[in-house]
Amino acid sequence: MTAGGSGMDDVEAVRQAVDIVDVVGRYVGLKHAGRDYKGLCPFHREKTPSFHVSPDKQVYHCFGCGAGGDVFTFLMRYLGMSFPEALEELAGEAGITLSRGSAPSGRGKALRDITEAAQAFFQRSLEGDGGRGARSYLEGRGIGAEERRTLGLGWAPGGESLCAHLRSKGFSEAQMVEAGMASRSDRGRGVYDRFRRRLTFPIADRRGRPVSFGARTLGEDGPKYLNGPDTPIYSKGSILYGYREAREAARDLDMVVLVEGYFDHARLYLAGIRSVVATCGTALTADQARRMGGISDHVYVCYDGDDSGRRSAVKAAEVMLSQGLNPRIIPLPDGSDPDDFVAAEGAEGFMDLVGRARNPIEFGLDLVGGWEGARESGRGVEVVKRLVEVAGRSADPLVEETLFRSLSESTGYTMDTLRRERDHLEESSRRSPGEHPERPPGPSRRDSTLLWAILSCSAEDRGRLLEAVEAADFDTETGRGAFSSLQSQFAQGMERPALAKMDPSQADACAAILSDRAAAAPEDVDRVIARVLRRRMREQRRRLGRRLAEAEGVEKRKILEELSRLSGRLRETDGGDGG
């Protein structure tokens, strides 16, 4: 199916082809609530559902934190996508071919072209004479030619060979730097290869296109691993290494495994456990956790079997809990990592470990030698407080209840005591300065009425409104910004506005307005236009009154005549609500 015409036509075609309830329902448990659906908000922690999705209006709105928008906005916020990525994702699901007007910008395409050219260059370099040492290293780890191709591994030579290659392809130095493939020299002008004398691991986006690289040195030069910087096409806090393949494989394995290292990922993937992902040189983020939840309901953490790796595993589980997931942690033997373990025990041995995975509370107690060990060391209360904090991070009440019950059964503390400690921790957190940044002020009541009429009236009435209303008629910056965005979208032929093309505060405000009120009828539009005109006349009367105090002679007489006319017109139009 092809959506002809402009980019705005594509947005409307995709929106009509997808159902916001279906898309949001993949990530949020929704239940019927009258004409709408409701569930626990994925954007803030809550125990009572205040997150509503309207299938009629195709918007979502949280009455708790105020987050709101359309289907595109949801994917952008929940999965950390850009608007073009969300549009492409949903268009692909709906079988819609986007027109050229909706294709990635020339800038984005150039950056992707550079990254793809770098990937091809790295792969050729690995198979050439200069990659002999790297190939030998990989073969020593059981990764041969076929496995190298499967994983897309490459070799970044020394010098400025990549920059020279990219120049020969017509790319500028500025583009190489922006794509994260080059760095500017500190000594004068020029650029040099960012990745030098390193194995490269391509990091792909949701569509499988390379957008950056992780790179490992084989010697002692610099840090062991070097990761590409954030760029317009790559955010290391949003993308998971191996995500696309894991998403496809999870349909069969019904699980997703998180590891830390590129070689950990490679070992599991080559062993047939392909629903494996890795972070890209950072601690697990909320965006990445949500992406894992989108792959499978069964999420596992498998970090190194040393103290540092185990503590990091608990922290990763906390992030998953905060995003409504129910993670389990795979206990590796002391001193081993996923790469070593699978190399020695194979996929079957690893799956046995998966069967023995522990919830975060059980795993946390194991770290301190069990409850008896914690008590004997005199750290019992400290350990319980920390594990209450872990369990209390859960955004899912059932998961939280399960974790508290596990803690209660292991330690003997009652559920009531554990809940009181959780409430104490939450109260302390709320009092912490800077913990909850203030939301920007929303539109005034008058602004909300104007936006409601524009958003919900018929196309014919909207034309009358947009002719009558100006940005100056709004009280707040949010109101004026939302109006300007709506005005621009309707001028481009949109039948309904795309809230995702607004700033987040504007989208929140518009979603709240749409969620809370019925559509504006023609008589509502008449009243709104009349109020706008009355307000303008009153403002004009106030300005004339200020001028009158300083006017003399002919000018004073003209002002008095104008004031008289304005007062007469106001008496004719008054009788409304005085707005």
N, C-alpha and C positions, 0 to 999 in steps of 0.2 A: 504494500500500500504506500503510495506516495502522496505527500502533502504538498500540493503546488502552491505557488505564490510566495508571499513574503515570509520572513521569520516570524512575524506576529501570527500569520495564518498557521504556521507550524505549532506555535504555543497553544492556540485554540484547538487545533486538531488533536494534539496529544492529550490535552486536558479533557476533551470530550471522550477520548478513547479509554481513559483509565478511571478507576474509581478510587477516590481518596480513602474510603473505608478499607478497601482491599490493601492498598499500599501501606497505610499506617498500621493496619492490623497485623502486618508481618513482624512488627517490632513492639507493638503495644497490645496488651490484652484488652479487647473492647467488648462491652456488653450493651445490649439495647437499653436506651433510656428515652422513652417516648419516640419522637421522630429522629432522634440523634443516637449516637453511641458514646459511651464514656469509658474511661479507664484511668489508671495512674499515670500522671504526667511524666514523660521521659526526660523532661528538661529541668525538673527539680524534684527533690525528695518529698514524698507525701504518703500518708497512710490512707487517706480518704480520697477517692477519685474526684478530680475536678477538671480533668482533661476531656473535652467534648469534641466530637467529630460530626459534622453535619453533611450527610450525603446529598441533601437537597441543594445546599449552598456550596458544597465542595470546599469547605474550609474547616480548620481545626482551631480551637481556642482553649487555653487553660485559664480557668477563673481563679486559680491560685497565684501563678507567677506572671500571667499575662501574655505568655508566648502564644503566637497565632500565625496563621498564614494559609497557603494553599498546598497542593500536593508537591509542588516544586520546592516551596519553602521548607517543607518537612524534611525532604531528603537532604537539602542543603544544610539544615541545622543538625539533623540527627546523624548523618553520615559524613558531614564535613565536605560536601560537594560544592562546586561552583554552579551557577545557574545553567551554563551550557552543558555541564556534565549531567545534571539532573534531567535536563531536557533530552539529552542523548540516551540516557539510561531508560527513561520511560518510553521514548519513541521506539527504542529497540524492542522493548517488551510488547509494545502494541503493534509492531510490524510496520511502523511508519518510517519512510525514508525522508529525512529532513531536506529542505531546500537549501540552496547555497547561502541564503540569507541567515540561516541558523547554524551554519558550519562554524567551527572554532575560528576566532579572529586570526588575521594574518600573522600577528605576533605569536599567538599560541601555536599556530601551525609551524612557524619557523623554528620555534624551540623544540617541538616534537621532531621535526626533520633533523635538527642537529643531534638530538639524543639518539635517534635511530641510526644516523650516520656513524656516531661514536660507537654504538653497539656493534655494528657490522665491522668497524675498524678493529675493535678489541678482539672480536672473535677471529678475524683473519690473523691478527698478531699472535694469538695463542697458538694457532696451527702453523705459523711460520717458523723460520730459524730462530728468531729472537725469543720465541715462546718455549724453547726446548726445556729449559730449567723448570718453568711453571708446569709443563706437561708432566715432567718427571715427578714433581711434587704431588700433583693430583693423582697420578697412577699409584704413588705410594700410599695414598689414602683410599685406594680402590675406585677411583673415578677415571674411567677410560674415555676414549674418543666419543662413543655413543652417549655416555652420561654427560660429558661436557656439552655436547650439542643439546641434549634434552634440557639441561639447566641454563643454557645460554651463557656459559662462563666465557670470560675473555681475559686478555692480558694487556695491561697498559704499559707500553715501553717507556723508557726514560727519555729525557730531552723534551723537545717540543713537537714530537711527531704527530700527536693528535691535532694540535693547533694548525700545523702545516697542512694536514689532510683536510681539515674543515675549511681552511682558506681556499684550498684548491676546489672545494665544492661551492665556493661563492659566499660563504658565511662571513660576517664581520666579526671583529674582535669583541665588540659590544654584545653581539648575540651569543658568542661563546661564553662570555662571563655571565650573562643573564641566565643561560641554560645550565650553569653550574659545571661546565666542562673545562673552564679555564679560570685562572686567577690573575689579577693585575700585578705586575712587578712593583716591588717597593723601590727599586732603583731605576727611576726614570720611566719611560714609556714602554709599552709592549705587554704581552700576556704570556703565560706559560701553562702547560698542562696541569690541571688540578690533580689528576690521578697519574702517578709515575711509578713504574716498576712494581706494579701490584696486580694481583688477580682481581677481576671485576665480576660483580654479581648484578645483573640488570634488575632494577626495581620497576615494576609495571603498574599501570593504573587499572581501573576496573575493567577496561576493555582490552587489556593485555598489551598495551603500547608502552615501550620503555620511556620512563620519565626522569630517571636518575640512576645512580649506581652506588653500591657499597663496594669497598675495595680492601683487600687484605695484603699486607706486605709479607714477603717471604724471607726478609732479612731483619735487621735491627733498625732500619731507617724509620724514624717517626713513629707515630702510634700504630699499633697492630692493625686496627681497622680505621678506615676513613670513609665517611659517608657524605654524599652530595648535600649541598645546602638547599634550603627552601627556595623555590623558584615559582614563577607564575603558573607552572604546570605541575608542581610537586610540593607537597607539604608532608614532612616526615612524621608529623604527629597525627596524620589522617590515614595514610596509606600503610597497609600491611604487606610485607614481602611474601609473595606466593599467594596473594588473596584470590586471584581469578581461578587458578587451578584448584585451590582449596574449596571454593564455592561449588565448583562442579563435582568434585570428588565427594563432598559431604552428603550429597544425595544418596550415595551408596553406603558410606561408612556411618552416616548419622552422627558425626562428631567432628569437632575441630580442635586441634592441638596447637597451643602457643609455645614456641621456643624462643630463645634469645639470639642464637647465632646462625649465620648463613650456612655453615657446615652442618650444624644440627638439623636445619631445614633440609639440606641436601641429602643427608643420610636417611632421614625418615621418608622423604619423597621417593628416593631411589629404591627404598625397601618396599614400596607399595602403599605406604601410609601418606597419601597425597593431600589429605585434608589438614595440612600443617601450614602454619603461618609464623612469621617472625616479625618482631619490631625492627625498625630501621635505625638502630643505634640509639634509641631513646627508651626511657621507661614507658610502659603501656599507658596510653592516653584514653580518655573517655570516648573519643571518636573511634579509636581502634577497637575498643571493647564493644561498642555498638555494632561495628562491622562484623565482629566475631559472632555476636548474637544473631545477626542477620543470616549467617551461614547455617547455624545449627543451635538447637536448644541444649545440646550436650557439649559444654566447653571445658577444656582441660588445660592446665598450666604444667609445663615440663621444663623446669630450669635446672641448672647444674646442681649436683648433689653435694655441695659444700655449704658452709654457713651463709655466705653472701648470696648464693643462688637461692637457698631456701627462704631467706628473709625477703628477697626480691619476689619470689613466687607468692608469698602472702600479700605483699603490696599490690601485685598485679591482680590477685583475687579480690582485693578490696575495691579496686577500680571497677572490676566486672560486677561485683555486688551492687555498687552505686548505680549501675546502669540497668539494674533489674535482672541480671543473669544469675545462674546458679552454678558457679564454677566448682571444679574439683581439681586437686593438685596431685600429680603423679609423683610418688616417692622413689627417686633414683637412689641406688646404693651410694654410700659415702665415697666422695671423691670422683665420681663418674659424671659424665655429661651425656646428653642424648646421643651425640655422635658416637662416642666410645661404646655406649651400652648397645645400641642397635648393631654396630659393627661386630660386636662379640656375640650377642644373643639373637639377632635377627628380628624380623617383624613379629614373629610369634611370641618371643620373649617380651617384646615391648607391649603387645596387647595383653599379656598376662599382668604387666604392671598397671595398665589402664584399668583392668578389673579390680585392682587393689587401691585405686585412687581414693584420696581422703577429702572430706570437706574441709574448708579453711580452719575450722575450730579444731578438728581432730589433728590436722597437720600441724597447727600451731602448738598444740599440747605435745605432740611428738618431738618438736624442736627443743623443748625444755626437759625431755626425759619423762614425759607423762605427768599426770597430776601429782603423783607421789614424789617424783623428782623435783617438781616446782615447790612443793610444800617443804621438803627436806632442805632445799637450798634457801629457804626463807623468802622466796619470791612469789609465793602463792597468790597473794592479793594483787601484786603488780601484774602477774600473768593474766589473772581473771579480768582485771580492768582493761588490759590491752585486747583480750579476746572479745570482751563486750563491745569495744570500739569496732572491731572487725565485723562482728555480727550485726551491729547497729548501722553499718554502712549500707545494708541491703535496702534497695528500693522496693522489693517485693515482700509484702507482709508474710506470706507463707514461707518463703525462704528464711526470713529473719526468725520466724517462730521455730523452724526446724533447727537452725543454728543455735538458738538460745536453749532449746531442749537438749541438744547434744552437749552443750556446755554445762547445763544443770546436771545431767546424768553423770558426767565425768567428774564434776567437782563437788556435788552435793549442795551447791547454792540453789535456792528456790528460784522459780521463774519470776516471781514478784521482785525479789531482790535484784536480779539481773536487769529487769526492765527499769527499776528505779535508778540503777546505775547508768543505764542507757539514757534515760531522761535527763539525768544530771549532766552527762557529757554533752548532750544536745543543747541544753540551756547554756552551758559554759561556752560552747561554740558560737551560739547566737550572740553572746555578749562580746565576743572577740572583735576588736576593731578591724574593719576592712574585710571581714569574713563574708558579708553580704552587701555588695555594692548597690548603691541606690539606682533604681530604674529611672530612666529619663522621664520627665513629666509628660503625660499623655495629652491628648487634645482636650480643649475645654468643652463644656456642654454644647455651646453654640457650634463649635467646630465639628463635634460628633454628629450633630443634626445635619449639618451641611454635607458631611462625608456620607452619612447614611443615605440621604436622598440621591446623591450622585452614584453611589455603589449599587443601589437596589432598585432604582426606578427603571422604566422602560427606555428603550433607545430613543424614542421620540421625545419623551420628557427630559432625557439626559441632554439632548441637544439644546433645549430651552434653558436648562440649568447652566450649562457650560457657557452659554452666551451671556447669562445674567451675572454669574459669580466670577470674582477675581481673587487672586492670591491675597490681596490686601483685606479681604473680607474675613480672613481667619485670624484668630487670636494668638495661636501658638506656632512655634517652628515645626512641630510634628504635623499639625493641621495643614500648614502651608506646603510643607514638603510632600505630604500625601496627595494634596490637591494637584500640585505640579506634576507628580508622577502619573496620576490618573489622567490628567489633561493630555499629557504626552502620549500615553498608551491609546487613548480613544482617538487621538488625532492620527495615529498610525493604523486605525481600523480594527482595534480590538473590540470584540463584542462584550467581553467581561475582562476586568483587569487581572493581570498576573501579579499577585501580591509578592511573589518572589523577586520581582524587579524593583521593589521598593527597599528602602532601608529597613532593618529589622524593627525599629520602634514604630515605623509607619505601618508595616505589615501587621504587627501586633494590634495596633489601634483599629485598623480596618477589619481584621478578623473578629475582634471583640464586638465591633458595631454590627457586623453581619450576623454574628451568632445570637445577638440579643434582641433583634427586632425583625418584624415582618417587612416585606417589600414596601417601598413608598408608592402610594397611589397618585394619580394625577393631581387630586386636590391637595395632597401633602406637598407636592412639588410647588403648586401655586402658593401655598402658605410660606414655604421656605423662601421663594423668590421675593414675596412681599416683605418678609422680615429683613432680608438683605437690603432691599431698597429703603425701607424705613430706617434701618440702622445707618445707612449712608447719609440720608437726609438729616438725621439727628446729629451726626458727626459734622456735617457741613454747617448746620445751624450753630454748633458750638464754636467752630472756627470763625464764623462770621461774628458771633458775639464777642470773641476776643479782639477781632479787628475793630469792632464798633467802638470799643473803649478808647481807641487812639485816633479814630477817624474824625474828620471835620468837613464842613461844607458839602460839596457835591458828592464826594466819596461816601460821606456818612449817610446821605439821602439814598444813594444806590444800595448801600448795605441794608438799610431799613426796608427798602422795597423788596430786596431779595429775601430777607427774613420773613416778611409778611407772606410772600408766595410759598416759601417752604412750610410755614406754619399751616397754611391752608391745605397744602398737599398732604401734610401729616394728619390733619384732622379727617381728611377724606379716607386715608388708608388705615388709620388707627381703628382699634376694635378687635385687634388680635390679642396676642399674649404679651405685647409690649416688648418683644425681643428685639 
